[in-house]
Amino acid sequence: MTIDTLTYGTYSNVGTKNYTSGMGGFGDVVSYNITVSMPPITVIPKLFGVDTLVFSRNYLVQNEK
């Protein structure tokens, strides 16, 4: 499992290169990308050439002031 965090000063900066790494400060908007990679549990994905299953979610959170 990997968790990547990007801190944006405001919502208008989300998705731009105006970010820093880490949890951010009060009032900052933080983007969390949580990714879980694992081998397939059954044989069915391997029949289609899938060796690793990847589940990924993005969450936007604004730190409270």
N, C-alpha and C positions, 0 to 999 in steps of 0.2 A: 504494500500500500504506500502510495506517495501523496503528500499534501503540499501543493504549491500555493504560496500566498503572495498577492500583489496588492500594494496599498496605493489608493488614489486619493487625492485631496478632496475631490468632489465627484458627484455622479457624472458631470459633463466630461470628466477625464477618463471614465471607464472605457476600456478598449483602445486607448491611445498609448503612446510611449511615455506619458507623464505619470510614472509610477515608481515606487520604491519597494524593496523586499521587506517582508516582516509583517507584524501584527498592526502597525500603524498607531496613531494616537487618538485622542478623543475627537470625535466628529469626522474622522477619516472613513472613507468607503474602502472596504477590503474585499477582494475577490479570492475565494477559496476554490481551487480545483482539486478534487479528491479523486484519485484513480486507484482502482484495484485490478491487479493482473493475476491470473491463475490459470493452470492447465485445465482443459476440459474434463468434466466429470464422467461423461459418457463418450462413446466412440463416434457418435453422430457428427460433431463438429470436425473431427479428424477426417471423416469421409469427404468433407468439403474443403480440406486443406487448411483448416483453422487449428493452429497449434497452441495459441494462447487466447484466452477470453479476457477482454478488457472492458471494465465498467468505469465510466467517468461521469462526474457531475460537477457543475459549477454553482457556487453560491455567492451572492453579493450581500454583504452585511455592512451597515453603518454603525460605527462605534458610538455609543451614547456619550453625551457631554455631561 
